């Protein structure tokens, strides 16, 4: 269940994305993949390891809620459910 958020403000030349996804790792754990950067460019990526999928999904939900704070102005991308 990937989450993609975007912040676009043409007046400030701002075109950012923030992507969250949960993926299994090779050692039986689960990774929360965080990727961010400018839309159309390769962004930065960080993986956080969790022991269970439930913990990773909880962290994904908390991070998505934080990023959708009205002061940050990130919004869900149109292609995301």
Phi and psi restraints in degrees (range 20) as a CNS / XPLOR table:
assign (resid 1 and name C) (resid 2 and name N)
       (resid 2 and name CA) (resid 2 and name C) 1.0 -69.5 20.0 2
assign (resid 2 and name N) (resid 2 and name CA)
       (resid 2 and name C) (resid 3 and name N) 1.0 148.6 20.0 2
assign (resid 2 and name C) (resid 3 and name N)
       (resid 3 and name CA) (resid 3 and name C) 1.0 -121.7 20.0 2
assign (resid 3 and name N) (resid 3 and name CA)
       (resid 3 and name C) (resid 4 and name N) 1.0 127.6 20.0 2
assign (resid 3 and name C) (resid 4 and name N)
       (resid 4 and name CA) (resid 4 and name C) 1.0 -122.8 20.0 2
assign (resid 4 and name N) (resid 4 and name CA)
       (resid 4 and name C) (resid 5 and name N) 1.0 126.6 20.0 2
assign (resid 4 and name C) (resid 5 and name N)
       (resid 5 and name CA) (resid 5 and name C) 1.0 -117.1 20.0 2
assign (resid 5 and name N) (resid 5 and name CA)
       (resid 5 and name C) (resid 6 and name N) 1.0 149.0 20.0 2
assign (resid 5 and name C) (resid 6 and name N)
       (resid 6 and name CA) (resid 6 and name C) 1.0 -133.0 20.0 2
assign (resid 6 and name N) (resid 6 and name CA)
       (resid 6 and name C) (resid 7 and name N) 1.0 148.0 20.0 2
assign (resid 6 and name C) (resid 7 and name N)
       (resid 7 and name CA) (resid 7 and name C) 1.0 -130.0 20.0 2
assign (resid 7 and name N) (resid 7 and name CA)
       (resid 7 and name C) (resid 8 and name N) 1.0 114.4 20.0 2
assign (resid 7 and name C) (resid 8 and name N)
       (resid 8 and name CA) (resid 8 and name C) 1.0 -125.6 20.0 2
assign (resid 8 and name N) (resid 8 and name CA)
       (resid 8 and name C) (resid 9 and name N) 1.0 124.0 20.0 2
assign (resid 8 and name C) (resid 9 and name N)
       (resid 9 and name CA) (resid 9 and name C) 1.0 -140.8 20.0 2
assign (resid 9 and name N) (resid 9 and name CA)
       (resid 9 and name C) (resid 10 and name N) 1.0 91.3 20.0 2
assign (resid 9 and name C) (resid 10 and name N)
       (resid 10 and name CA) (resid 10 and name C) 1.0 -57.3 20.0 2
assign (resid 10 and name N) (resid 10 and name CA)
       (resid 10 and name C) (resid 11 and name N) 1.0 -32.1 20.0 2
assign (resid 10 and name C) (resid 11 and name N)
       (resid 11 and name CA) (resid 11 and name C) 1.0 -63.3 20.0 2
assign (resid 11 and name N) (resid 11 and name CA)
       (resid 11 and name C) (resid 12 and name N) 1.0 -28.1 20.0 2
assign (resid 11 and name C) (resid 12 and name N)
       (resid 12 and name CA) (resid 12 and name C) 1.0 -104.9 20.0 2
assign (resid 12 and name N) (resid 12 and name CA)
       (resid 12 and name C) (resid 13 and name N) 1.0 7.3 20.0 2
assign (resid 12 and name C) (resid 13 and name N)
       (resid 13 and name CA) (resid 13 and name C) 1.0 55.2 20.0 2
assign (resid 13 and name N) (resid 13 and name CA)
       (resid 13 and name C) (resid 14 and name N) 1.0 42.3 20.0 2
assign (resid 13 and name C) (resid 14 and name N)
       (resid 14 and name CA) (resid 14 and name C) 1.0 -109.8 20.0 2
assign (resid 14 and name N) (resid 14 and name CA)
       (resid 14 and name C) (resid 15 and name N) 1.0 120.0 20.0 2
assign (resid 14 and name C) (resid 15 and name N)
       (resid 15 and name CA) (resid 15 and name C) 1.0 -139.9 20.0 2
assign (resid 15 and name N) (resid 15 and name CA)
       (resid 15 and name C) (resid 16 and name N) 1.0 85.1 20.0 2
assign (resid 15 and name C) (resid 16 and name N)
       (resid 16 and name CA) (resid 16 and name C) 1.0 -113.2 20.0 2
assign (resid 16 and name N) (resid 16 and name CA)
       (resid 16 and name C) (resid 17 and name N) 1.0 155.0 20.0 2
assign (resid 16 and name C) (resid 17 and name N)
       (resid 17 and name CA) (resid 17 and name C) 1.0 -131.6 20.0 2
assign (resid 17 and name N) (resid 17 and name CA)
       (resid 17 and name C) (resid 18 and name N) 1.0 157.6 20.0 2
assign (resid 17 and name C) (resid 18 and name N)
       (resid 18 and name CA) (resid 18 and name C) 1.0 -143.2 20.0 2
assign (resid 18 and name N) (resid 18 and name CA)
       (resid 18 and name C) (resid 19 and name N) 1.0 119.4 20.0 2
assign (resid 18 and name C) (resid 19 and name N)
       (resid 19 and name CA) (resid 19 and name C) 1.0 -120.8 20.0 2
assign (resid 19 and name N) (resid 19 and name CA)
       (resid 19 and name C) (resid 20 and name N) 1.0 135.4 20.0 2
assign (resid 19 and name C) (resid 20 and name N)
       (resid 20 and name CA) (resid 20 and name C) 1.0 -125.4 20.0 2
assign (resid 20 and name N) (resid 20 and name CA)
       (resid 20 and name C) (resid 21 and name N) 1.0 138.2 20.0 2
assign (resid 20 and name C) (resid 21 and name N)
       (resid 21 and name CA) (resid 21 and name C) 1.0 -152.1 20.0 2
assign (resid 21 and name N) (resid 21 and name CA)
       (resid 21 and name C) (resid 22 and name N) 1.0 150.3 20.0 2
assign (resid 21 and name C) (resid 22 and name N)
       (resid 22 and name CA) (resid 22 and name C) 1.0 -110.3 20.0 2
assign (resid 22 and name N) (resid 22 and name CA)
       (resid 22 and name C) (resid 23 and name N) 1.0 129.3 20.0 2
assign (resid 22 and name C) (resid 23 and name N)
       (resid 23 and name CA) (resid 23 and name C) 1.0 -138.5 20.0 2
assign (resid 23 and name N) (resid 23 and name CA)
       (resid 23 and name C) (resid 24 and name N) 1.0 147.8 20.0 2
assign (resid 23 and name C) (resid 24 and name N)
       (resid 24 and name CA) (resid 24 and name C) 1.0 -72.4 20.0 2
assign (resid 24 and name N) (resid 24 and name CA)
       (resid 24 and name C) (resid 25 and name N) 1.0 150.5 20.0 2
assign (resid 24 and name C) (resid 25 and name N)
       (resid 25 and name CA) (resid 25 and name C) 1.0 -105.8 20.0 2
assign (resid 25 and name N) (resid 25 and name CA)
       (resid 25 and name C) (resid 26 and name N) 1.0 178.0 20.0 2
assign (resid 25 and name C) (resid 26 and name N)
       (resid 26 and name CA) (resid 26 and name C) 1.0 -78.2 20.0 2
assign (resid 26 and name N) (resid 26 and name CA)
       (resid 26 and name C) (resid 27 and name N) 1.0 -6.9 20.0 2
assign (resid 26 and name C) (resid 27 and name N)
       (resid 27 and name CA) (resid 27 and name C) 1.0 -113.2 20.0 2
assign (resid 27 and name N) (resid 27 and name CA)
       (resid 27 and name C) (resid 28 and name N) 1.0 18.4 20.0 2
assign (resid 27 and name C) (resid 28 and name N)
       (resid 28 and name CA) (resid 28 and name C) 1.0 88.6 20.0 2
assign (resid 28 and name N) (resid 28 and name CA)
       (resid 28 and name C) (resid 29 and name N) 1.0 -0.1 20.0 2
assign (resid 28 and name C) (resid 29 and name N)
       (resid 29 and name CA) (resid 29 and name C) 1.0 -96.8 20.0 2
assign (resid 29 and name N) (resid 29 and name CA)
       (resid 29 and name C) (resid 30 and name N) 1.0 -168.3 20.0 2
assign (resid 29 and name C) (resid 30 and name N)
       (resid 30 and name CA) (resid 30 and name C) 1.0 -132.4 20.0 2
assign (resid 30 and name N) (resid 30 and name CA)
       (resid 30 and name C) (resid 31 and name N) 1.0 140.3 20.0 2
assign (resid 30 and name C) (resid 31 and name N)
       (resid 31 and name CA) (resid 31 and name C) 1.0 -110.3 20.0 2
assign (resid 31 and name N) (resid 31 and name CA)
       (resid 31 and name C) (resid 32 and name N) 1.0 136.2 20.0 2
assign (resid 31 and name C) (resid 32 and name N)
       (resid 32 and name CA) (resid 32 and name C) 1.0 -97.7 20.0 2
assign (resid 32 and name N) (resid 32 and name CA)
       (resid 32 and name C) (resid 33 and name N) 1.0 111.1 20.0 2
assign (resid 32 and name C) (resid 33 and name N)
       (resid 33 and name CA) (resid 33 and name C) 1.0 -92.1 20.0 2
assign (resid 33 and name N) (resid 33 and name CA)
       (resid 33 and name C) (resid 34 and name N) 1.0 125.3 20.0 2
assign (resid 33 and name C) (resid 34 and name N)
       (resid 34 and name CA) (resid 34 and name C) 1.0 -116.7 20.0 2
assign (resid 34 and name N) (resid 34 and name CA)
       (resid 34 and name C) (resid 35 and name N) 1.0 127.3 20.0 2
assign (resid 34 and name C) (resid 35 and name N)
       (resid 35 and name CA) (resid 35 and name C) 1.0 -133.4 20.0 2
assign (resid 35 and name N) (resid 35 and name CA)
       (resid 35 and name C) (resid 36 and name N) 1.0 138.3 20.0 2
assign (resid 35 and name C) (resid 36 and name N)
       (resid 36 and name CA) (resid 36 and name C) 1.0 -150.1 20.0 2
assign (resid 36 and name N) (resid 36 and name CA)
       (resid 36 and name C) (resid 37 and name N) 1.0 157.7 20.0 2
assign (resid 36 and name C) (resid 37 and name N)
       (resid 37 and name CA) (resid 37 and name C) 1.0 160.0 20.0 2
assign (resid 37 and name N) (resid 37 and name CA)
       (resid 37 and name C) (resid 38 and name N) 1.0 -160.6 20.0 2
assign (resid 37 and name C) (resid 38 and name N)
       (resid 38 and name CA) (resid 38 and name C) 1.0 -85.8 20.0 2
assign (resid 38 and name N) (resid 38 and name CA)
       (resid 38 and name C) (resid 39 and name N) 1.0 137.0 20.0 2
assign (resid 38 and name C) (resid 39 and name N)
       (resid 39 and name CA) (resid 39 and name C) 1.0 -59.9 20.0 2
assign (resid 39 and name N) (resid 39 and name CA)
       (resid 39 and name C) (resid 40 and name N) 1.0 131.5 20.0 2
assign (resid 39 and name C) (resid 40 and name N)
       (resid 40 and name CA) (resid 40 and name C) 1.0 92.8 20.0 2
assign (resid 40 and name N) (resid 40 and name CA)
       (resid 40 and name C) (resid 41 and name N) 1.0 -3.9 20.0 2
assign (resid 40 and name C) (resid 41 and name N)
       (resid 41 and name CA) (resid 41 and name C) 1.0 -123.4 20.0 2
assign (resid 41 and name N) (resid 41 and name CA)
       (resid 41 and name C) (resid 42 and name N) 1.0 161.2 20.0 2
assign (resid 41 and name C) (resid 42 and name N)
       (resid 42 and name CA) (resid 42 and name C) 1.0 -69.6 20.0 2
assign (resid 42 and name N) (resid 42 and name CA)
       (resid 42 and name C) (resid 43 and name N) 1.0 131.4 20.0 2
assign (resid 42 and name C) (resid 43 and name N)
       (resid 43 and name CA) (resid 43 and name C) 1.0 -98.7 20.0 2
assign (resid 43 and name N) (resid 43 and name CA)
       (resid 43 and name C) (resid 44 and name N) 1.0 -176.3 20.0 2
assign (resid 43 and name C) (resid 44 and name N)
       (resid 44 and name CA) (resid 44 and name C) 1.0 -86.7 20.0 2
assign (resid 44 and name N) (resid 44 and name CA)
       (resid 44 and name C) (resid 45 and name N) 1.0 153.2 20.0 2
assign (resid 44 and name C) (resid 45 and name N)
       (resid 45 and name CA) (resid 45 and name C) 1.0 -137.3 20.0 2
assign (resid 45 and name N) (resid 45 and name CA)
       (resid 45 and name C) (resid 46 and name N) 1.0 139.0 20.0 2
assign (resid 45 and name C) (resid 46 and name N)
       (resid 46 and name CA) (resid 46 and name C) 1.0 -134.3 20.0 2
assign (resid 46 and name N) (resid 46 and name CA)
       (resid 46 and name C) (resid 47 and name N) 1.0 139.1 20.0 2
assign (resid 46 and name C) (resid 47 and name N)
       (resid 47 and name CA) (resid 47 and name C) 1.0 -113.9 20.0 2
assign (resid 47 and name N) (resid 47 and name CA)
       (resid 47 and name C) (resid 48 and name N) 1.0 130.1 20.0 2
assign (resid 47 and name C) (resid 48 and name N)
       (resid 48 and name CA) (resid 48 and name C) 1.0 -111.8 20.0 2
assign (resid 48 and name N) (resid 48 and name CA)
       (resid 48 and name C) (resid 49 and name N) 1.0 129.2 20.0 2
assign (resid 48 and name C) (resid 49 and name N)
       (resid 49 and name CA) (resid 49 and name C) 1.0 -92.9 20.0 2
assign (resid 49 and name N) (resid 49 and name CA)
       (resid 49 and name C) (resid 50 and name N) 1.0 137.7 20.0 2
assign (resid 49 and name C) (resid 50 and name N)
       (resid 50 and name CA) (resid 50 and name C) 1.0 -130.5 20.0 2
assign (resid 50 and name N) (resid 50 and name CA)
       (resid 50 and name C) (resid 51 and name N) 1.0 152.2 20.0 2
assign (resid 50 and name C) (resid 51 and name N)
       (resid 51 and name CA) (resid 51 and name C) 1.0 -75.0 20.0 2
assign (resid 51 and name N) (resid 51 and name CA)
       (resid 51 and name C) (resid 52 and name N) 1.0 -31.9 20.0 2
assign (resid 51 and name C) (resid 52 and name N)
       (resid 52 and name CA) (resid 52 and name C) 1.0 -130.2 20.0 2
assign (resid 52 and name N) (resid 52 and name CA)
       (resid 52 and name C) (resid 53 and name N) 1.0 158.4 20.0 2
assign (resid 52 and name C) (resid 53 and name N)
       (resid 53 and name CA) (resid 53 and name C) 1.0 -66.1 20.0 2
assign (resid 53 and name N) (resid 53 and name CA)
       (resid 53 and name C) (resid 54 and name N) 1.0 -34.9 20.0 2
assign (resid 53 and name C) (resid 54 and name N)
       (resid 54 and name CA) (resid 54 and name C) 1.0 -61.0 20.0 2
assign (resid 54 and name N) (resid 54 and name CA)
       (resid 54 and name C) (resid 55 and name N) 1.0 -43.0 20.0 2
assign (resid 54 and name C) (resid 55 and name N)
       (resid 55 and name CA) (resid 55 and name C) 1.0 -65.3 20.0 2
assign (resid 55 and name N) (resid 55 and name CA)
       (resid 55 and name C) (resid 56 and name N) 1.0 -40.3 20.0 2
assign (resid 55 and name C) (resid 56 and name N)
       (resid 56 and name CA) (resid 56 and name C) 1.0 -66.2 20.0 2
assign (resid 56 and name N) (resid 56 and name CA)
       (resid 56 and name C) (resid 57 and name N) 1.0 -41.8 20.0 2
assign (resid 56 and name C) (resid 57 and name N)
       (resid 57 and name CA) (resid 57 and name C) 1.0 -66.8 20.0 2
assign (resid 57 and name N) (resid 57 and name CA)
       (resid 57 and name C) (resid 58 and name N) 1.0 -36.3 20.0 2
assign (resid 57 and name C) (resid 58 and name N)
       (resid 58 and name CA) (resid 58 and name C) 1.0 -63.7 20.0 2
assign (resid 58 and name N) (resid 58 and name CA)
       (resid 58 and name C) (resid 59 and name N) 1.0 -43.4 20.0 2
assign (resid 58 and name C) (resid 59 and name N)
       (resid 59 and name CA) (resid 59 and name C) 1.0 -64.8 20.0 2
assign (resid 59 and name N) (resid 59 and name CA)
       (resid 59 and name C) (resid 60 and name N) 1.0 -39.4 20.0 2
assign (resid 59 and name C) (resid 60 and name N)
       (resid 60 and name CA) (resid 60 and name C) 1.0 -60.5 20.0 2
assign (resid 60 and name N) (resid 60 and name CA)
       (resid 60 and name C) (resid 61 and name N) 1.0 -45.6 20.0 2
assign (resid 60 and name C) (resid 61 and name N)
       (resid 61 and name CA) (resid 61 and name C) 1.0 -62.2 20.0 2
assign (resid 61 and name N) (resid 61 and name CA)
       (resid 61 and name C) (resid 62 and name N) 1.0 -45.4 20.0 2
assign (resid 61 and name C) (resid 62 and name N)
       (resid 62 and name CA) (resid 62 and name C) 1.0 -62.0 20.0 2
assign (resid 62 and name N) (resid 62 and name CA)
       (resid 62 and name C) (resid 63 and name N) 1.0 -43.6 20.0 2
assign (resid 62 and name C) (resid 63 and name N)
       (resid 63 and name CA) (resid 63 and name C) 1.0 -66.3 20.0 2
assign (resid 63 and name N) (resid 63 and name CA)
       (resid 63 and name C) (resid 64 and name N) 1.0 -41.2 20.0 2
assign (resid 63 and name C) (resid 64 and name N)
       (resid 64 and name CA) (resid 64 and name C) 1.0 -63.1 20.0 2
assign (resid 64 and name N) (resid 64 and name CA)
       (resid 64 and name C) (resid 65 and name N) 1.0 -40.4 20.0 2
assign (resid 64 and name C) (resid 65 and name N)
       (resid 65 and name CA) (resid 65 and name C) 1.0 -65.1 20.0 2
assign (resid 65 and name N) (resid 65 and name CA)
       (resid 65 and name C) (resid 66 and name N) 1.0 -40.1 20.0 2
assign (resid 65 and name C) (resid 66 and name N)
       (resid 66 and name CA) (resid 66 and name C) 1.0 -62.3 20.0 2
assign (resid 66 and name N) (resid 66 and name CA)
       (resid 66 and name C) (resid 67 and name N) 1.0 -42.9 20.0 2
assign (resid 66 and name C) (resid 67 and name N)
       (resid 67 and name CA) (resid 67 and name C) 1.0 -71.7 20.0 2
assign (resid 67 and name N) (resid 67 and name CA)
       (resid 67 and name C) (resid 68 and name N) 1.0 -22.0 20.0 2
assign (resid 67 and name C) (resid 68 and name N)
       (resid 68 and name CA) (resid 68 and name C) 1.0 -91.0 20.0 2
assign (resid 68 and name N) (resid 68 and name CA)
       (resid 68 and name C) (resid 69 and name N) 1.0 11.3 20.0 2
assign (resid 68 and name C) (resid 69 and name N)
       (resid 69 and name CA) (resid 69 and name C) 1.0 -54.9 20.0 2
assign (resid 69 and name N) (resid 69 and name CA)
       (resid 69 and name C) (resid 70 and name N) 1.0 135.3 20.0 2
assign (resid 69 and name C) (resid 70 and name N)
       (resid 70 and name CA) (resid 70 and name C) 1.0 -55.8 20.0 2
assign (resid 70 and name N) (resid 70 and name CA)
       (resid 70 and name C) (resid 71 and name N) 1.0 -29.3 20.0 2
assign (resid 70 and name C) (resid 71 and name N)
       (resid 71 and name CA) (resid 71 and name C) 1.0 -72.6 20.0 2
assign (resid 71 and name N) (resid 71 and name CA)
       (resid 71 and name C) (resid 72 and name N) 1.0 -22.3 20.0 2
assign (resid 71 and name C) (resid 72 and name N)
       (resid 72 and name CA) (resid 72 and name C) 1.0 -87.6 20.0 2
assign (resid 72 and name N) (resid 72 and name CA)
       (resid 72 and name C) (resid 73 and name N) 1.0 -25.9 20.0 2
assign (resid 72 and name C) (resid 73 and name N)
       (resid 73 and name CA) (resid 73 and name C) 1.0 64.4 20.0 2
assign (resid 73 and name N) (resid 73 and name CA)
       (resid 73 and name C) (resid 74 and name N) 1.0 26.2 20.0 2
assign (resid 73 and name C) (resid 74 and name N)
       (resid 74 and name CA) (resid 74 and name C) 1.0 -81.0 20.0 2
assign (resid 74 and name N) (resid 74 and name CA)
       (resid 74 and name C) (resid 75 and name N) 1.0 140.2 20.0 2
assign (resid 74 and name C) (resid 75 and name N)
       (resid 75 and name CA) (resid 75 and name C) 1.0 -130.2 20.0 2
assign (resid 75 and name N) (resid 75 and name CA)
       (resid 75 and name C) (resid 76 and name N) 1.0 154.3 20.0 2
assign (resid 75 and name C) (resid 76 and name N)
       (resid 76 and name CA) (resid 76 and name C) 1.0 -62.3 20.0 2
assign (resid 76 and name N) (resid 76 and name CA)
       (resid 76 and name C) (resid 77 and name N) 1.0 140.0 20.0 2
assign (resid 76 and name C) (resid 77 and name N)
       (resid 77 and name CA) (resid 77 and name C) 1.0 -70.4 20.0 2
assign (resid 77 and name N) (resid 77 and name CA)
       (resid 77 and name C) (resid 78 and name N) 1.0 148.4 20.0 2
assign (resid 77 and name C) (resid 78 and name N)
       (resid 78 and name CA) (resid 78 and name C) 1.0 -57.9 20.0 2
assign (resid 78 and name N) (resid 78 and name CA)
       (resid 78 and name C) (resid 79 and name N) 1.0 -28.7 20.0 2
assign (resid 78 and name C) (resid 79 and name N)
       (resid 79 and name CA) (resid 79 and name C) 1.0 -81.7 20.0 2
assign (resid 79 and name N) (resid 79 and name CA)
       (resid 79 and name C) (resid 80 and name N) 1.0 -7.2 20.0 2
assign (resid 79 and name C) (resid 80 and name N)
       (resid 80 and name CA) (resid 80 and name C) 1.0 -91.1 20.0 2
assign (resid 80 and name N) (resid 80 and name CA)
       (resid 80 and name C) (resid 81 and name N) 1.0 143.0 20.0 2
